[in-house]
Amino acid sequence: MVLLLFACAEVDDANTNPAASADELVASCVASEAWTGGWSEATHGADAEADYDGVFDPSVVSSLTITVAPSDYEAMYAELAELLGSEFGSGGGGAGAPGGGEPPGEEDMAGLVVACDGADIGDACEGSIDGEAFTGTCEQAPGNVVACVPSGEVETDFTSGDPSYVPVTVSDGERAWCGVGMRFKGNSTLSQTWSAGVGKLPFRFDFDKFEEEYPEVGNQRFFGFEELSLGNGSGDATLLRDVLASEILEDRGVPAARNAFRAVYLDAGEGPVYVGLYTMMEAVGKPMMSRVYGDDAGNLYEADGTCATLECADEASFDLKEGDDAGLAEVEGLVAALEDGSPDAAIDVDAFLLWLAVNSAMENWDSYGVAPHNYYLYANPADDGRLAFIPWDHNLALAESMKGEGDVSLDSIDESWPLIRVLLDNAEGRAAYEANLAYALDGAFAEATFEARVLEVADTIDPFLFGADAEIEGYSFLEGEEAYDDAIAELLEHAASRRAEVAASLAE
């Protein structure tokens, strides 16, 4: 495999040409001045307080340099080709695309989309995969497409498993973190970037992943954070949506992960390459639970899979990320409460309805109600163990779907999304939702405030997209400054249109 590594930049002594193996890379890192002189309890220690102001400051763009053993990086690419079922830049479909089983190829996938051209979600359709015909329904699929899938089988996983971690060195230019676990991450975002042949792949850090292999860097943190995600902006021509949507949610009182921008350089053997401007995202975990709820001792579930609609509960759809109880008692309790029509006993209904309204006001077609993923459930000890709904991943928020539909009332949401349907079919729940819709139009999403913020953040990241320090060919989704300006204008137009749609819905 040929890696597209062709641009160089100056870096510190922990990130010169990487060693031939991971062991040599870690040994070189811990012997460097960037580690021996840069280590402190506040920057690396396990007991450090999470430095939200420093790590997630969206008013600046900080840089990160990642150094990886060339053999490990090649292995990461080889593994991803296997997991996605296609070679880098192939343009083909990904594993687990609509239909389940073996992934449909590019031609089959295009046919599944054509089969639903002009149809509404839920309409009957006829499709075929590998020449095998089936009758199904039109469903919203990851990647902002509506495709024909076998009835009852909406598979949202585009990979056949999670990529593996490899140890890397991470540097902020002053200090180094050694033996950090890094792997590629994502679902449709990862598969689309891979298929397009863009080297700006999304990834995740676990700073304590390899403590057993390298005890000298055990219990390592990055300014108090053990895990961080780096989003690549695939599907977002502005690169602003994750940051802006999270700010709007948090401004309205909805728990949201913090985000900031990072200019990322990667050295896989031929010197550091600028692989683009990323959004560094707070991982939903103990620091966030402490920040939002004042207690991190509850069970935290990541929802992703068939049962994440909350029609059922299984371990495949609700991965226990934090906590001591390996069962699904809280989630099973929520499913049962929804069946009984009494969800307030199992989940913070007021908080969910607030999220639902703010999310709907912005419009977000990759969230609960459309796709069974992108949220967490936390059994909040401060609320007698009732679940709290925590949204995640907003790069496809603040945008109109391909279908051009954005039902503010959510009457089009069917019974397969019981947490929405049960609440909104209740007069009290409907009234609370509509009150929250009006509330969502103020604050950070108000017209003048939002427009000023969009332009401010766009101005902040502009030098890392265009000009002397621009993203480079092969590592960018951008199509030039004019196209970027058009995307910013479309974002503002969408927000204005959406505010008008919400106001009109409330006036009915």
N, C-alpha and C positions, 0 to 999 in steps of 0.2 A: 504494500500500500504506500502510495506517495502522499506525504503530508504537505499541505500548503503552508510551509513555513519559510518566509522569504524576507521578512522585515526585521531590522535590529534596532535596539535602543540600549542606553546605558542602564545598568541595574547594579545593586549592591553585591557584596562578595558572597552572599548566600545564594545568589541567582546568576552565577556565571554558567558556562556550559555544563549541563547536568552530567552526573556520573552515569556509568553504564548500567548500574542496577539500583534498585530502590535502597538497598542496604548502604551502598556507597553514597547515595544522595543524602540520606538521613545523617550519616556520619559526617559528611562535608558540612551539612547545615549546622549541626550542634557544635562544630568546631569553629564556626564563623563568628565574627564580631557582631553580626546582626542578631545572633542568638545569645552569645555570652554577655554582650554588652547591652542588648536590647530587652532581655527578659526582665519582667517585673511582675509582682503579684497582681497589679491592676491590669496589665496587658495580657498576661498568660495564665494567671493562677485560677484554680478551680473555685476559690472563695471570693473572687472579685465580683463586685456588683456589675450588672449589665449596664454598659455605657451607651444608653440610647442616644443621648445628644451627640456623642462623637461618632458612633457607627452609622446612625441613621439621620444624618443631616442632609436633607435634599437641596440645601442652598449651595452646596459645593460638590465637585466631582473629584473623589480621591482615586488613586490608582492602586492596583494589586498586580503583582507579578507571580505567576505560578510556574514552578519548575518541576518537570516530571521526567523520569527516566524514559528515553526513547522507546525502549522495548515495552514498557508499561503502556505508553500512549498508543502504540500500534496495537497492542492487545485490547485496549479499550475500544478501538475502532472495529477490530475484528469481531469482538463480542457483540457490539451493537449491530453489526451487519446480520449476525445470527438472530439476535432478539427481534429485530425489525423485519427480517425476512427479505432484505434487499441490500444491494451495495450502495455505498455513499454516492449520492448524485443520480441515483437510478430513476427517480421520479415515480416509483411504483408505490403500491399500497403498503400499509403496515400490518403487522400481525395483529389479529384480533379486531380488524375493521368490521363494519356492520355485516352481520350474517353469522358471526361466530366461526369456529373451526379454523381451517386454513384461511389465510387472508386473501381477499379478492385481489387480483392483479389490477393494473392501471385501467385496462379496458373494461373489466367487470365493474370496477368501482365507478367509472364514468357512467356505465349503463344503469347502475343503481340510483345515481343522482338524476339521470334523465328520466327514469321511471316515475319520479315524483315531481317532474317539472310542472308547475302550475297547480299542484295539489296542496292540500292543507295537511298539517301534521295530524296523524291519526287516520287519514284516508287509506283505503285499501289500495294495494298496488301489486304488480307482478314483476318479479326479477329473476335473475339467474346468476349463479356462481359456479364457475368451472363447468358450464353447460348444464347444470342441474337447476331446473326451474322451480320456483316456489311462489306461493301467495303470501304476501306480508302486508305491512303497514308503513306509511311514510313517517319517519322519525327524524328529529333533529340529531345530527351526529357531530362528534368533535370535528373541528375544522370549519365550522359555520356552513355546513351543507345539510340539506334534507335528502335522505337516501332511503331507498326501499330495503327493509330488513325483514327477515322472517318474523312473524307475529310473536311477540313476547320475548324476542331475543335482541335486545339492544346492548351490544357489547361495546364498552367504552375504552377498553385497553388496546392500545396500538402496539404494545410490546408484549412478548411472551414471558417476561419476567423483568426484575429490576437489574440494571447494570451493576457490575462489581466495583467496589472501591479500590483505589490504588493509593499508595503513599506519595505525597508531593510536598514541596516546600512552598509556602506562601509568604510573600513579603509586601509590606506597605511602603518600602523605600527606606525605612529607618530600622526596622526590626524584622525578624523572621520567625515563623512558626514551622516547626519541623515535623515530618511524618504525619502530615494532615491527610485524612481520608478524603478523596475526591472521586465522585462518580458522575456520569451523565444522568440527568433527571428529566422528567416530563412524560407526557403522553402524546397527544396530537401535536403539541408544539415541537417535541423532540422528533417525531416521525416526519413532520413537514420540513423541518430544517434539514434533516438528514437526506430526505428525498430530493430536496432542492440543491443539495451539494454545497450548502453554506456552512463554513467551518465555525460559525458562531453558535456552537451548541450549548444548550442550557445545562447547568450542573449544580451539584450540591457539595458542601463541605461538612465533614464531621471531624472536628479538631482533636477528638479523643478516640478515634476509631482504631488506631494501631498502638494503643498503650501496652498491650501484651507483647507485641513484637518489638516495640521500642520503649521500654520502661523509662528511659531517660526523658521522654516527653509525655509521660503519663499525666492524666487529669488536666490536659492543656485546654485553654479557652482562648477565644479571640475577644478581648475586652469584655469578658463575662459571658460570651455566647459559645455554646458547644457546637451548634449546627447553624448553618446559613445556606440560603439558596441563591443562585444567580440566574435570573430570568433574562432571556435574550431578546425579548420584544417581538418575537414572531407573531404575525397577525395584527400588530399594532404599528402602523406606519409613523406614528408620532413618538413612540417609545415613552409616552407619558402616562398611560392609563393606569398602570399599577399604582404609581405614586399618587396620582390625582384621586382615583377612586377610593384608595385607603384613607386619604385625607378627608374626603367627604364623609365617609362612613364614621370615622373617628370624631369628626366635628359634630355629627348628629348623635353621638353617644353609642355607636355600634362598635364592638371590639374588632379591631383590625390589626393585622401585622404591620409593623413599620417597614418602610422602604427607603432606599437612597440609591444614588448612582455610583457606579465604579467603572473606571477605564481599566480594562483587563488586558494584561500581556501574558503570553504563554511561551515558555521555552521548552521545547521537546527535543532539543539536541542541536539546533542550528541558530541559536540566539533567540531573544524574546521577540515575539510577534504581537502587534496590537490586534487582538481578536475582537475588539469592539466595545461599545458602551453597553454595560449590563445594568440591570436593576438588582441590587442586593436586597433580599427579602428576609425578614425575620422568620425563622422557623417557628411554627406553633408548638410551644413546649413550655417548660417550667418558667423561664424568665417572663414570657408573655402572660402565663396564668397568674404569676405573682403581681405583675404590673396591673392587670385588669381586675383580678378578683381578690388579690391580697392573700392568696393561698394556692400552692401548687401541688397539694397532696391528693387531689381527686384523680379519678380515672379519665384519661384523655383518649378519645377514639378518632382515628382518621377515617372518614367515610369515602369509599370509592368502590363501586361495584353494584351489582344488580339490586341488592337489598338496600342500597343507600337512598332509594326512593322512600324508605321507611314503611313499605308494605310488609317487610319481613326483617329479620335480623340474623346475620350469620357472620362468622369470623372472617370469611373471605371479603366481606364488604365493610367491616368495622375492625380495623387494626388497632389494637391497644398500644398506643405510643408511650404513655406514661401511666404509672399507677401499679398497685399491687394485686388487684383482682384480675385474674386472667379470663374471667367469664364475661358475659354480655348482659348481666342482669339489668343494668340501667337502660340499655338500648331495647332489650326485650320488654321492659316495662313501658317504654315510650310507644312501641308498636302496639302493645295491648291497650294502652290508654287511648290511642287513636282509634282503635277498633271499637272501644266503648264510648267514644265521643267525649273523653275527658282528658285532653292532653295537658291541661294545666297542672295535673298531679305529677307529671313526669318531666316537664320541660318548662323553662321560663317563657311563657307565651308572649308576654308583653315585649320582651327583648327580641323574640323572633319576628313579631309583627313589625317592630321598628326596622329591623334589617330588611324585611320583605318590602316595605314601603320605600326605603332609601334605595335599595337595589333596583326596584322597579322604576323609580323616578329616573335613575341614571340610565337604565336598561342594561341588562347583562344576560346574554344568552348562553353563558357557560356556567350556570349556577343551579342550585336546587330549584326544581320546577321545569328544568330543561334537560339537564344532564346529571346523572347520579354520582357526583363527585364534587370536589372543591369546597368541602366544609369539614369541620371537626365538631365533636360533641364532648363537652367537659362536664363531668359530674361535680358540680360546684359545692365544696364542703360548707361554704358560707350561706348556701341556699338549701340546706338539708339534703344535699346530694342531687337536687334536681339538675337536669341537663341544661347546659347553655349552648346555644348554636353559635359557632364561630366561622365566618366566611373566610375563604382563602383563594388567592390567585385571581387578580382582576384585570389581566391584560386584555381581556375581551369585553370589559365593561365600557360604558360610555360610547357604545357603537350600535348601529342598527344591524339587525341580522340580515342574512342574504334574502330571506323571505320578505323583508320589509315590514314585518309585523311586530308590534310592541304593545300588546294588550295590557293597558294600565289597570283595568279592573281585575285581570287574571281570571276572568270567567272561562277562558279557553283552557285553563289548566284542568285536567281531568282527575279522576279518583286515583290514578296511579301515583299521585303526589299527595298523600293523605294529610300531611302536616299543613299544606296550603288549603286543601279543599275543606277539611274539617273546620278550620278556623274561619275561613271566609264565608262558609255557608251558615255561619252563626251570626245573628244580628249584632251582637256585642263585638265579635271579632271583626266583622266588616266595618263597623263604625270606628274602631281603633285603627284599623288599616288606613282608612280614608283620612283620619286625623293626622296620622303619621305621614301620609303623602303630602299634605299641605305643609307640614313641618319640614319635610325633605327639601322643599323648594327654597328655603331660607339658608342662611349661613354660607358654608363653603360652596354650595351649588347655586346660590343666587347669581343672577346674570353678571353684574359688574364684578363681583368678587371672583367668580369662576374665570371669567375672561382675563382678568388681571393676573390671576395665578397661572393660567395656561401660558401666557406670554412670558411671565417671569421664569418659569421652569424651563421653557423652550430656549430662552436666552442663556440660561445656565449651562445647558448641555450642548448648545450649538458648536462651540469650539472642538468638541470631541466627536462631532459628526462630520463637519465640513472644514475646509481650509487646511492649514499646515498639519494638523493632528487628526485628520479625518479618518473615519473607518475606511478600511482598504478592501479592494476587490477580493471576493472569495470569503469575506468575513462580514458581510453587511447585507441587509435587506433593502437599504435605501436606494432610491432611484434618482437622486440629485436634489439640490436645494429647492428648485421650483416645485417638485413633487412633494417635498416635505412641507413646504409652506401651504400647499393645497390640502395636505392631510390635517394640518393645524386648523385651517379654515373649516374643514369638514367636521372636525371635532367640536368646534364652537357652534357650528350650524346644528349639529345633532343635539347639543345641550339645549339650545334655544328651542328647537322643535319639540324636544322631549318635555321641556317645562310647559310648553303650550298644550301638549297632549294631556299632561297631568291636570293642568288647570281646567281643560275642557271636560275631562272625565269627572272631576269633582263637581263641576257645574251641572251635570246631568241630573 
